[in-house]
Amino acid sequence: MRLLPLLEKNRTSAGRQTGLPDGPAGGITLLPTQSADTSRLADMVVRVPFQPGVLDRAALDWLNAAAGPQVSAAGRPGSPGQVREEDLSSAETALAMFRQLDHTHGAGRVHAQVQRYVEGELNRLLANSPASEAIGRRLYTLAAGFFELCGYQAVDTGAHGLAQRRYLRALRLTQAVDDRLYGSYLLAVNIGHLALHCGHPEPAPRMALTAVRGSETQATPAVGAALHAVVARTHARLGREGECLSHLDIAERQLARSRPEDEPLWIQYFDPAYLADELAHCFHDLGRPQQTQRHLGDALAALSPTHVRRLAIDTALLASSLAAAGRIDEACAAGRVAVDHAARTTSHRCLERIVEVQADLEPCRCEPEVREFGEYVRSQLPLAAV
């Protein structure tokens, strides 16, 4: 594998770019929601650009990190201010609630609540001493979960540079507790996907392959499936069909071995329907609409009605795939459904996908169905109108 030379080369070229300013949340200044203060968010998007040059060094640092946790209890047992079991239980409940709200409403309506919690309660916990080493490890893992969610929400508001910082903060927290499994997930599924989303497919496979290498002795079947699915996505984006199909095959075989009760809670969402979603995106990038539509059918049929953002994104992808196949009437019908879902969220990603559907229908703009679809977007989701 030529992974390490590639990473070393990019690490050297990154130079001092990896320095992130320190802030109250470990280098992160959280934002208000998009709907609360659009101008400030737009300013932050400009001031904090996505920096692909820092990724290789972060991946190498993670891969070569010394084994063993770097967190321990401090202070006398029972001293005031120590983080105890009940503190963690409350915070874990809050994280689960925020994740569900995010799935249902998108980041725009939830981001401010998560921001206030991180800047207040989570930072208070991180500033205090854990009552035991076990509680310290749980605290850091919990904090990584919050910063992962914050990063995901930053993507959903269009703040990609901020998302990068939050994901890297979460990755460093997993290093502190030597959680290679969760770290590999962050590196591939979050950071690798972010690079793809930002139009930088070249570093994305290095992130995903580093994650595979760094967790090969610990990865559970579902985590392994998720990692190889990202590798497949990166190859599809780069037009490497053979490599893409090879990693999709690994992902399918891995997931077939998975038993939910043996998987970490944070990966239990990754089921056959979610893998079908990844397959659909791969085949769409490879220009194979029939396979795209078949896998999207599997993914959409299994989605919960509460996962409105995913319904919007996948239905919009279906519309784009139908447009690519020349099935314009069906594409416009699917596009209307996607608009209806997207209108129920405050998600920048949903808006982007509706814009892409309109771009895919542009060659047929003179068709009455396409004109009617454009009018429907303008009336129901004006922010996505082109």
Disulfide bonds with the S-S distance in Angstrom:
none
